[in-house]
């Protein structure tokens, strides 16, 4: 291929590593799971008291007025 052994090995390893990283950066959902996920985005649950408390704590520590 006109490359030194080390250069060739590094290029092959780089491509393999890139493919491995890309495959782990994506989530693959079944059709049912995909529909459930999108439905949850369309109709989010009401915040719980714990979540409201955390938002209030965040506001008070940051000094946000709203």
Residue, then its C-alpha position, 0 to 999 in steps of 0.5 A: x500500500x506504499x506505507x510503512x508498517x507502523x503508519x498502516x497499523x495506526x491508520x487501521x487502528x484509528x478507523x477501527x477506534x472511530x467506528x467503535x466510538x460512533x457505534x457507542x454514541x448512538x442509541x438504537x430503539x425498537x419501534x415501540x420504544x421509539x414511540x414511547x420516547x416520543x410520546x413522553x416528550x410530547x406529554x412530559x410528567x408534572x414535576x414532583x415536589x422533590x424536583x420543585x425543591x431542587x429548582x428552588x434550591x438552584x434559584x436561591x443559590x444562583x440568586x435568580x429572580x425568576 
